[in-house]
């Protein structure tokens, strides 16, 4: 479902959600299962918005254009028994031409959390170029168990061109969370991974590397 585009400073949340400061959460029921982080399973898609083959990082990726919200279907999902500390973003190319997801996605949560989020980990050796119906992934680290958090009910997403930090002032697309997720709890130092076509690489970074 496509929603209205907003700027980083536009709050897309209700006053009740903005005021809710929480310490941590129990896991969200009915979502994806990763009982053992060493054998991660693919989270099920639970939130959508309709509007990332590889090349060397920052390269032309075979001449493909940068992906934008007219090329992609975005879904969000969480891992069961994760206590809601991470979010997976899956981008699927629904066009008939390849496009490239450069660097990392711009992620915001309205006016509650300053955005876009900083990246975590290092850039992969290859950019994420996806053909028709292919997918790329980015993961969000939302909070540590001891941190104070704020509840949010939507995220906003934007895309970079080949130049790092390009399009930073462009309007973002809001992605509503499904009823299964309900809301997310986000700390002030939440971060996002770089785009990657390998889901396992995203889960390695989020769950096993200790990178924060």
N, C-alpha and C positions, 0 to 999 in steps of 0.2 A: 504494500500500500504506500503510495507516494504521499508525502506531507509537504506542508509549506516550507520554503527555504527561509532560513533565518541567518542573521549575523551572529558572531561569537558572543556579542554582548546582549543578545536578545534572550530573555528567560522564557523557556518553553514550558515551564513547570508551574503548577498551582502553588498557592501560598502554603498550603498544608505540607506539601512535599518539601518545600524549601526550608521549612522550619524544623523538620524532623532530623535531629542529630542523634545518631545511634552509635553504639560502641562496636558492635559486630552483629552478625546475623547467623541464624541456622541455615542449613542448606535449603535450596529451593526444591520442592518435591516435583516429581514428574518430569524432570529434565534429563539431560544426558548423564550417563554413568561412567565415571572414571574411578572405580573402587581402588585400583592400584595404579599410581602415577607411572610406574615403570611399564605398564601395558595399557596406554591410553586408548580410549575408544572415541570414535567421532561423535561429537555432540549433535543432537538433533536440532534442526532449525526451528526457531520459535518466534522470531520477530522479523518482519520483512519490510523493505522499502523498495519500490520499483522506480526508477528515474525516468587483477590481475591475473613451457618453452622458455627460454631464458637467454640472456645475453649478459655481457659483463656489466657490472654495476655502473650506472650513469651513462651507459652507452646508448646506441640508437635502437637496440633491441630489434634489429632487422628492419628498421624503418617504420615500425608500428607507432601509432599515435598514443598519447597518454589516455588512459581510461578516465571517464567522468561519469556523472550520474545518469547520463543518457545511454550508457553502455551496460550498466550493471544492475543486478538484483542483489540487494544486501540482506543477509539474515544474521541474527544474533542468537547465541545460545550459551548456556552455562554448563558446568560439570557438576553432576550429583556428588555429594559428599565433599564438596570443595568449600562449603560455607559461603558461597557467593563471592569469593575473593577474586575471581577472574571471569572475563567475558571473551567469547570467541566471536570474531566478525568474519563472515564468509562472503566473498564477492564472486558472483557468477556472471560471466559475460553472456548476455542474451542476444547479442547481435550476430551478424554473419561475418564479422571481420575481427582479427586479433587486435588487442590493445594492451598497453603496459601500465601496470600499477607501480609507480616510482616511489622509492623511499618508504615512507610510512604514512598512514592516513592521518589527517587532521581530525582529532576527536575532541568534542566539547560536551558540556552538560548544562548549557544555558549560563546564567549569571552566577550560579551557585559555586561552581568550580572554575577557576581561571583556565581558559583554553587558548590554543590547542594544547593537548598533553605533550610532554616531552617524550622522546623515544627511549626505549630500554634495549640493552644488548647492542651488538654491533651490526652494521649493515651486512646482509648476505652477499656472497660473491656474485650472485646473479640477480638481476631484476626480475620481477614477476610479470612475464608476458603470457596472457591467456587468450586462447582461441575461442571460437564459439562453444558455449556450454562448459567451458573449463572454469576452474575455480582457483582463487588465491585466498590466503588467510592472514589475519592479523589478530594478536591477542592483547587483551587489556589486563594489566595488574591493577586492581581496584583498591585494596587495602590490606594491611596486616591486622592480625587479630587484636592487637592492643591499641589500635588507632581509633580516634574519633572519626566518625563518618557522617555524611549527609545522604539522605535517601533521594534518589532521582528516578523519574519514570520515563525518561527518553534520553537518547544520545543524539548528537549531530555529527555528521561526517563530511569531510572534504578531501580532495585529491590533489597531489602535486604533479607538476610537469617534470621534465627531465632535470631542470635546475632545482637543486635542493632549496627548500623553503619557498618555492614559488607558489603562487595562488593563496598565500596565507591570509590575505584580507578579503578573499572571495566569500560570498554567502555559502552557508552549509546546508545540507539536506538533513532534516530531522528524521530519525528512525525510531518509531514507537516500539516499546517493549511489549511482548505478548502478556496475556493474563497469567500464563504459566510462570513467567519471571516476576511479573508484578512491578517490582522496583529493584534498583541496585543501590548498594551502599558504597559510597565513594569517599576516599580520603583525599586530602589536599595534594599528596604527592603521587597520585595515580599516574601510570605511564602506559605506553602502547609499544608493541613490537613493530619491526619493519614488516612489510608485506612479504609473504613467502608462499610458493606453491606447495610446499611440503608441510602438511599439518603436523607431522611428527616433530619437525624442527621447532614449530611454535610451542608445542607441548613440552619439549625438552627445556626450552628457555623458561617457560612459566613455572614448571613443576620440579625440575631436576637440577638446573644449573645453579640455583641460588642467586641469580642476577636479579637485582631490584633497582 
